[in-house]
Amino acid sequence: MLCARSRRRARLLVLGATPLALALVGCGSDNGSGLTDPSSRRIGGYPTHADLRSALQQIVQGGNGGLGFNMWATIIDRGGVVRDVVFSGDSPVDQWPGSRVISAQKANTANSFSLTGFALSTANLYAAVQPGGSLFGLQESNPVDPQVAYDGKLEDFGTAKDPLIGKRPGGVNVFGGGLALYAADGSLIGAVGVSGDASCADHIIAWKLRHAIALDYVPAGVATGGDNINPNNTKNSTDNIIYDLTADDKSPSGFGHPECGADMTTIGNALPKNFPIRQVVP
C-alpha cells in the first residue's frame, strides 16, 4: 500500500483498499453468531465451514459502521495453510471478488507476525510500514503466490471445495481485518482474515467473528489504555485497532491506523469492552 501523504488521502486509501459493512455495537454477552456453543463442533480446533459462514453472515447483518457490504473470511493454520474460506452473500460474486485473496493475505499477515504470547493485528501494522516507520518494507515481503491465489473455478470459491484450502497463498496486508487466533489453552493456532468493506469495518467484523468462534484468548498486544485494557491477561493490552494518527500522519504509538469514519472509530474503540477477549483456561 502506498504511503498516504495527508490525513484525507489516508482515509481515502483505507476506504478504497478493502470492502465495507453495516453498524451495531454488540454486548459482551452476545457472540454475534447465533451459535449456542461455538466450541461444540470443531475440526482440529477450528469451526466447521457451516458455523464459520453462519457466524459471518449474522455479524455482517449487524452494525459495523461501514457500508454494509457482504464479506469474505479466510482461516489459515499456524503453518500458513488455508483451512477454510467463506463468504456472507448468496454467491461468490455478492462481495468484492478481489477481497477473497485479500482476506487470505490478512490471515497470513496476522499469523506471520503474531506469537504465542503477543498478538499483532494487521491494523497494528499500517503506520509501522510507512516510510520512516519501524517496519518499513515489511509490506513487500512474503508476496502472494499468484498460481495459488487465482487457481480454480469461480463456483468453488468460498465453498468447502475452495481451491485455496490446503494451500499457502502467502501475502502481506497492512490494514484492518486480520487477527491471530488463540485457543482456550493460549496456543496460537493460526489467524482469520476478513475483507469486503472499509478496512476499519473489516477489523470490527474480524474481531466479532473471532469472538463468535471462541478463538479470542488473546495474550497481549500493542493496544493499551481505555477500553483496550484487557481484563483477561496480565499485560493489560490487546491487538485492537489504534486510532492515533496526527495531522501529519504520524503515529505516537508506532502502530496506528487511519480512521475511516466516526461511527467505525467509536465501534472499534469499544470492541474490547463489548466483545471482550476470553481468559485462558489454566
Secondary structure, DSSP 8 states (H G I E B T S, - for coil): ----SSHHHHHHHHHHHS---B-----TT--SS--S-TTSSEETTEE-HHHHHHHHHHHHTS--BS-----EEEEEETTS-EEEEEESSSSTTSS-TTHHHHHHHHHHHHHHT-BTTB---GGGGTGGGSTTSTTTTGGGSS---HHHHT-S-GGGTTSTT-TTTTS-------SS-EEEEE-TTS-EEEEEEEESS-HHHHHHHHHHHHHHTT-B-----SEESGGG--TTSSS-EE--------TTS--TTS-------HHHHHHHHTHHHHS-------
